[in-house]
Amino acid sequence: MTKYIRIIFAACIVLAAAMAGCNKDKDPEISVSPDELDFTAAGGNKSLTVAANAEWTLTGHTGAAWLTVSSASGSGNAGVDITAAANTATSGRSAELTFTVKGAAPKTVTVTQAGAEPQLSVSETSLSFTAAGGEETFEITANVAWTITGHTGVSWLTLTEASGSGNAAITVTADANATLTLRNATLTVTAQGLTKTVTVTQEGDGEAKIGTTYYATFVEAWKTALAENGNTVTLLKNVSCNNNIDVYNKTVTLNLNGFTLDLVNTERGNTGITVWTNSSLTLIETGGEFNATGSGTGAFVQKSSATVTNATGSAYGAAVEDGSLTVTGNLTTNGTGAYAYNGSEITINGEITGTFTRAYITVGTTDKTAAQYEATTTKAGYRTYTDGTNTVWVKIP
């Protein structure tokens, strides 16, 4: 009996020992895969897989502002998203992320990101100055250091900066040009083998130009232009003159270039502008005005075509014989607003104003009041005044 008791007692001890072994805690463990993440310069999102049997923490990302993590702590198995911002610098960058479980060896993940390709661009490829000079600005967009050359030998140009790194606004200042010569310079921006150019031009100090030839007065330029067909006179300043600039048997273009040309011919019976005998006067307004004022007629066209902005005359605002005239603005008169005869056409985009001691409009030998327009127009958006041979169109307000 005693023998059996001893055997049972020993068995109990063995069983207790076995049960104690089964209840002992498992050692803390953690693994992370992959152990390296590589991002392009564009950045993006990648995932890590965490396998753990305890609570874990993630460190190392707070010191890398370009990285964000979906979770910095957790318990057990988990997925962690790692997001890298775009790298605009040309140099690469890296960081180490450490996953820690108390009582286990930490696991490290190395994160690297490639640098961007060198970038360089300019907001403007050309800058233009009037003869008066002034300031113009262009933007440099870059992720590297850059330098500007081409200005040091140009005494009339100064720059706020000639070198720098990254984005910048460059203000270019041009001194006044007191000559009748166009002047220019080329600014070259370079950065790590990349090159961009900005062309700088400044007008000569004249009232007008033909091509790149500058003239002290508009009249001088106009007379030169009328020496042959096809010239374009570009206005460089607001001009007012009393000279006769009639166009005879020539084709010419007037580019107002945003300025105003006032022609005033005050001698009795004279015309502000006359375009006659197989001529053509083309107007490029670009925000400017060509105003013709005559003591007799504002604008007269004979066997030709022409365009003016506004015309003012005591007897006629405008008169056309066997030709065509476009008035982009208004006609003003104390006599007849518009007179079309011998197969002519006049188009008025503004108004006819005045006292009309003769007529609002005369077509051929027929006088018309403002209310005597045709029931059916021949030009959409305009009132039509006609005698069947001659026509005046006035834009409907």
TAGICOR-V470335 format. One record per residue. N is the residue number from 1. SS is DSSP state (h for helix, s for strand, l for the rest). PSI is psi in radians with two decimals (* if undefined). Layout:
((N | SS | PSI) (N | SS | PSI))
This chain:
((1 | l | -0.80) (2 | h | -0.60) (3 | h | -0.74) (4 | h | -0.62) (5 | h | -0.71) (6 | h | -0.69) (7 | h | -0.76) (8 | h | -0.70) (9 | h | -0.76) (10 | h | -0.71) (11 | h | -0.67) (12 | h | -0.70) (13 | h | -0.76) (14 | h | -0.76) (15 | h | -0.72) (16 | h | -0.69) (17 | h | -0.71) (18 | h | -0.74) (19 | h | -0.65) (20 | h | -0.67) (21 | h | -0.64) (22 | h | -0.55) (23 | l | -0.07) (24 | l | 2.34) (25 | l | 2.52) (26 | l | 2.57) (27 | l | 2.46) (28 | l | 2.43) (29 | l | 2.62) (30 | s | 2.47) (31 | s | 2.61) (32 | s | 2.36) (33 | s | 2.53) (34 | l | 3.00) (35 | l | 0.10) (36 | s | 2.45) (37 | s | 2.28) (38 | s | 2.22) (39 | s | 2.58) (40 | l | 3.02) (41 | l | -0.46) (42 | l | -0.27) (43 | l | -2.88) (44 | s | -2.79) (45 | s | 2.37) (46 | s | 2.79) (47 | s | 2.55) (48 | s | 2.60) (49 | s | 2.12) (50 | s | 2.22) (51 | s | 2.01) (52 | s | 2.74) (53 | l | 0.34) (54 | l | -3.14) (55 | s | 2.50) (56 | s | 2.77) (57 | s | 2.68) (58 | s | 2.25) (59 | s | 2.94) (60 | l | -0.33) (61 | l | -0.43) (62 | l | -0.42) (63 | l | -0.02) (64 | l | 1.61) (65 | l | -0.35) (66 | l | -0.06) (67 | s | 2.45) (68 | s | 2.59) (69 | s | 2.59) (70 | l | -0.44) (71 | l | 2.36) (72 | l | 0.06) (73 | s | 2.81) (74 | s | -3.02) (75 | s | 2.22) (76 | l | -2.74) (77 | l | 2.56) (78 | s | 2.83) (79 | s | 2.41) (80 | s | 2.16) (81 | s | 2.33) (82 | s | 2.17) (83 | s | 2.24) (84 | s | 2.27) (85 | l | 2.81) (86 | l | 2.46) (87 | l | 1.86) (88 | l | -0.21) (89 | l | 2.72) (90 | l | -0.29) (91 | l | 2.54) (92 | l | 3.01) (93 | s | 2.80) (94 | s | 2.85) (95 | s | 2.75) (96 | s | 2.20) (97 | s | 2.26) (98 | s | 2.19) (99 | s | 2.21) (100 | s | 2.34) (101 | l | 2.27) (102 | l | 2.19) (103 | l | -0.04) (104 | l | 2.75) (105 | l | 2.33) (106 | l | 2.71) (107 | s | 2.36) (108 | s | 2.38) (109 | s | 2.18) (110 | s | 2.20) (111 | s | 2.20) (112 | s | 2.64) (113 | s | 2.33) (114 | l | 2.70) (115 | l | 2.78) (116 | l | 2.75) (117 | l | 2.58) (118 | l | 2.37) (119 | l | 2.46) (120 | s | 2.22) (121 | s | 2.75) (122 | s | 2.54) (123 | l | -0.43) (124 | l | 2.44) (125 | l | -0.11) (126 | s | 2.56) (127 | s | 2.37) (128 | s | 2.39) (129 | s | 2.54) (130 | l | 3.03) (131 | l | -0.44) (132 | l | -0.28) (133 | l | -2.86) (134 | s | -2.74) (135 | s | 2.47) (136 | s | 2.62) (137 | s | 2.47) (138 | s | 2.69) (139 | s | 2.40) (140 | s | 2.24) (141 | s | 2.04) (142 | s | 2.76) (143 | l | 0.29) (144 | l | 3.04) (145 | s | 2.57) (146 | s | 2.82) (147 | s | 2.68) (148 | s | 2.30) (149 | s | 2.96) (150 | l | -0.14) (151 | l | -0.33) (152 | l | -0.50) (153 | l | 0.15) (154 | l | 1.77) (155 | l | -0.40) (156 | l | 0.01) (157 | s | 2.44) (158 | s | 2.62) (159 | s | 2.56) (160 | l | -0.55) (161 | l | 2.52) (162 | l | -0.07) (163 | s | 2.76) (164 | s | -2.92) (165 | s | 2.39) (166 | l | -2.76) (167 | l | 2.59) (168 | s | 2.70) (169 | s | 2.18) (170 | s | 2.10) (171 | s | 2.19) (172 | s | 2.23) (173 | s | 2.24) (174 | s | 2.27) (175 | l | 2.83) (176 | l | 2.50) (177 | l | 1.93) (178 | l | 0.10) (179 | l | 2.96) (180 | l | 0.55) (181 | l | 2.31) (182 | l | 2.37) (183 | s | 2.64) (184 | s | 2.85) (185 | s | 2.76) (186 | s | 2.06) (187 | s | 2.26) (188 | s | 2.13) (189 | s | 2.16) (190 | s | 2.58) (191 | s | 1.96) (192 | l | 0.90) (193 | l | -0.12) (194 | s | 2.52) (195 | s | 2.35) (196 | s | 2.53) (197 | s | 2.57) (198 | s | 2.03) (199 | s | 2.26) (200 | s | 2.22) (201 | s | 2.61) (202 | s | 2.28) (203 | l | 2.68) (204 | l | 2.87) (205 | l | 1.27) (206 | l | 3.01) (207 | l | -0.42) (208 | s | 2.92) (209 | s | 2.73) (210 | s | 1.95) (211 | l | -2.11) (212 | l | 0.28) (213 | s | 2.21) (214 | s | 2.56) (215 | s | 2.41) (216 | l | -0.62) (217 | l | 2.67) (218 | h | -0.71) (219 | h | -0.72) (220 | h | -0.76) (221 | h | -0.72) (222 | h | -0.77) (223 | h | -0.64) (224 | h | -0.72) (225 | h | -0.63) (226 | l | 0.01) (227 | l | -0.34) (228 | l | 2.94) (229 | l | 2.65) (230 | l | 0.10) (231 | s | 2.67) (232 | s | 2.18) (233 | s | 2.16) (234 | s | 2.19) (235 | s | 2.42) (236 | l | -0.17) (237 | l | 2.89) (238 | l | 2.28) (239 | s | 2.39) (240 | s | 2.19) (241 | s | 2.78) (242 | l | 0.12) (243 | l | 2.68) (244 | l | 2.11) (245 | l | 0.72) (246 | l | 2.62) (247 | s | 2.09) (248 | s | 2.06) (249 | l | 0.69) (250 | l | 2.74) (251 | s | 2.16) (252 | s | 2.61) (253 | s | 2.36) (254 | s | 1.97) (255 | s | 1.89) (256 | l | -0.41) (257 | l | 0.54) (258 | l | 0.01) (259 | l | 3.08) (260 | s | 2.29) (261 | s | 2.05) (262 | s | 2.01) (263 | s | 2.10) (264 | s | 1.98) (265 | s | 1.75) (266 | l | -0.09) (267 | l | 2.51) (268 | l | 2.27) (269 | l | 0.01) (270 | l | 2.91) (271 | s | 2.49) (272 | s | -0.85) (273 | s | 2.34) (274 | s | 2.23) (275 | s | 2.01) (276 | s | 2.81) (277 | l | 1.44) (278 | l | 0.76) (279 | l | 2.90) (280 | s | 2.21) (281 | s | 1.90) (282 | s | 2.37) (283 | s | 2.24) (284 | s | 1.85) (285 | l | -0.84) (286 | l | 0.83) (287 | l | -0.05) (288 | l | -3.06) (289 | s | 2.46) (290 | s | 1.85) (291 | s | 2.11) (292 | s | 2.16) (293 | s | 2.19) (294 | s | 2.62) (295 | l | -0.39) (296 | l | -1.16) (297 | s | 2.42) (298 | s | -0.96) (299 | s | 2.29) (300 | s | 2.26) (301 | s | 2.27) (302 | s | 2.09) (303 | l | 0.68) (304 | l | -3.11) (305 | s | 2.58) (306 | s | 2.83) (307 | s | 2.36) (308 | s | 2.89) (309 | l | -1.03) (310 | s | 2.59) (311 | s | 2.39) (312 | s | 2.25) (313 | s | 2.62) (314 | l | -0.74) (315 | l | -0.80) (316 | s | 2.37) (317 | s | -0.81) (318 | s | 2.53) (319 | s | 2.38) (320 | s | 2.25) (321 | s | 2.04) (322 | l | 0.84) (323 | l | -2.83) (324 | s | 2.55) (325 | s | 2.38) (326 | s | 2.22) (327 | s | 1.91) (328 | l | -0.30) (329 | l | -2.09) (330 | l | 2.76) (331 | s | 2.42) (332 | s | 2.34) (333 | s | 2.83) (334 | l | 0.00) (335 | l | -1.74) (336 | s | 2.30) (337 | s | -0.99) (338 | s | 2.36) (339 | s | 2.00) (340 | s | 2.22) (341 | s | 2.84) (342 | l | 0.80) (343 | l | 0.92) (344 | l | 2.83) (345 | s | 2.39) (346 | s | 2.26) (347 | s | 2.20) (348 | s | 2.03) (349 | l | -0.18) (350 | l | -2.20) (351 | l | 2.84) (352 | s | 2.07) (353 | s | 2.70) (354 | s | -2.96) (355 | l | -0.33) (356 | l | 1.06) (357 | l | -0.35) (358 | l | -1.17) (359 | s | 2.72) (360 | s | -0.86) (361 | s | 2.48) (362 | s | 2.18) (363 | s | 2.03) (364 | l | -2.04) (365 | l | 0.21) (366 | s | 2.15) (367 | s | 2.51) (368 | s | 2.45) (369 | l | 3.00) (370 | l | -0.51) (371 | l | -0.13) (372 | l | 0.94) (373 | l | 2.88) (374 | l | 2.60) (375 | l | -0.58) (376 | l | 2.14) (377 | l | 2.68) (378 | l | 0.07) (379 | l | 2.04) (380 | l | 2.35) (381 | l | 0.03) (382 | s | 2.70) (383 | s | 2.40) (384 | s | 2.23) (385 | s | 2.11) (386 | s | 2.75) (387 | l | 0.21) (388 | l | -0.40) (389 | l | -0.61) (390 | l | 2.52) (391 | s | 2.40) (392 | s | 2.23) (393 | s | 2.29) (394 | s | 2.19) (395 | s | 2.40) (396 | l | 2.24) (397 | l | *))
